[in-house]
């Protein structure tokens, strides 16, 4: 993944110790650390947004491919059915149903 842009680990956040001045923590040190945390969160957000977009594209492709498989199976069934010489009413109804599936895209 894109781990090279992430500086801090959860362990770093948990174990961070600031030096104490006479008036408390050194503000510059705390500010520097918080700047790093902010950059990491921004990086995480960019990564998450990118992954969500990739996931959406893959799901859309998957749906299209499944629909194409259904259509091809239906066409194959129609071809198999039409190649048989003896055609009954049941065969005609099945072929009609398959054609409706192709035209209207229903399962």
N, C-alpha and C positions, 0 to 999 in steps of 0.2 A: 504494500500500500504506500501511501505518501508519508511515511513516518519521519522522513528526513527534515520536514519543516516543523516538527513538534520538538520543543526544547525540554519541557518538563514532563516528568512522569508523576503518577499519583503519589509515589513514594517520596519524590522530591518535595511535593506540596506538603505532605504530612510531616516530614522531618526537617523542614526549613526552620532554622534558628536565627533570629535577629540579635545583633549585639545591643546591649542596653547602654545608653548614655546616662548622664546624671539626670536628664529630664525624660528618659524613656528610650524607646527605639530610635535609631537614626533614620530620620525621614527620607533622606536620599536613598538609603539602602532599601527601605520598604518600597519606595516609589519605583526603583529599578526592578525589584522583584515583581511588583504588580504589573509593570509594563510587559514583562515577559509572560506573565499569566494571561494578560489581555491578548497578546499576540497569539498565544497558543489557542485560546478560545476562538479567535477569529479564524485561525487555520482549521480548527476542528469544524467550525461552521461551514467553511468553504468545502472541505472534504465531504461533509455530510450532504451538502447541496449537490455536489458533483455525483456522489454515489446514488442519491435519490433520482437524479435525472437519468443516470445509466440504468438503474433498476426499472424506471418507467419505460424506457426505450426497449429493454429486454422483454418486459411483460407485453408490450404492444406487439413486438415481433413474434412472441410466443402465440398470442391470440391469432395473429394473421396466419401463422404456419399451421395451427390446429384447424382453422377454417379451410385452408387449402387442402389439408389431408382429408377432411370430411368431403369436400367437393370432389377430390380425386377418387375416393372410395366410392362415392355415389356414381360417378361416371363409369368407373370400372364395373360396378354392379349392373348398370344399364347396358354396357357393352356385353357383359357375360349373358345377361338376360336376352338381349336382342340376337345373340348368335345362336341361341337354341331354336330349333325349328318349330317345335310344338309350343304354341302360344295359347295360354288359357286366360280366362277372365281375371284370375288371381294375379297372373303375370302382368297383364295390362294395368291392373290397379296398382301393383307395386312399382311399375315403371312410371306411371303417372305420379305417384307419391314421391318417387326419387326426383323426377323433373321439378315438382313443386319445391322440393328442398333446395335444389340448385337455384331456381329462379328467385325464391323468397328468402333463401339463406337460413331456413329453419332447420333445427336438429331433428 
